[in-house]
Amino acid sequence: MKRLINQRPGRVSTAALALLPFAALALFYVLASDARLAANPGDKLLPSFTTLAESFVRLTSEPSQRTGEILLWQDTGASLRRLAQGVGISAAIGLILGIALGAIPLIRSGFAPFVAVLSLIPPMAVLPVLFIVFGLGEVSKVVLIVVGITPFIVRDLQQRVQELPRELIIKAQTLGANSWQIVLRVILPQVVPRLIDAVRLSLGTAWLFLISAEAIAATEGLGYRIFLVRRYLAMDVILPYVVWITILAYLTDFLLKQISRRAFPWYHTGEPGR
């Protein structure tokens, strides 16, 4: 008898199994929405798919009477700009510190405990401090993302560097490479694909911090819009925004995965599920 742990679905079965949870969720929503609307046609909690579609078309095509801008695209541009800045700075800092902590014992002994302690501080707890120090503008929102995900990236890359076969480092030294050359030619190529993985894993957290910061102090952005209309129970706006954020996060993750596969095919060898 073939064990369950060894059974693998084919392509069609994989696609069907992947779609099944989404279909079940959509069916549950339709049934719940129909039940609430049947009891109260003016119910705002679970609008119908028709209402959601009409709202999405309006948000993506009709300019705001106050600013003349199309709100969804304006908010998307503001949020993606902040996210790109925060994640980009975090990736750069994480790469440098991760390699330094993993490759140089003196630096690891001095700063690894400090980074470990920083990673345990809830970033949302220091958000008021960031607003006081950096103000309510763009800087504080970007800094919150950096504070939130940089320690994770640093520790992940440090571990990757320490896991590199010691034979690689010894062989490079035997061939006359100095510390700088070992970092650039041996360690860096091995760590960059892991950096992409770390960024992919931290995207959800980065979005969380971005939405939180925009909800508290912003005049545009996806998080700002969601928390602005919540007072009116405008679920026909909130739900399309939530779905749009999910799509953006998925596309960003997919793009990073494809970049990693094309730039570092050796890293994904034998890992079809990655």
Protein Blocks (a to p, Z undefined) as FASTA:
>chain_A
ZZfklpccdfklmmmmmmmmmmmmmmmmmmmmmmmmmmomkbcklccfklmmmmmmmmmm
pccfklopafklmmmmmmmmmmmmmmmmmmmmmmmmmmmmmmmmklmmmmmmmmmmmmmp
cfklmmmmmmmmnojblmlmmmmmmmmmmmmmmmmmmmmmmmpcfklmmmmmmnopafkl
mmmmmmmmmmmmmmmmmmmmmmmmmmmmmmmmmmmnccbdjklmmmmmmmnopaklmmmm
mmmmmmmmmmmmmmmmmmmmmmmmmlmgoilkZZ
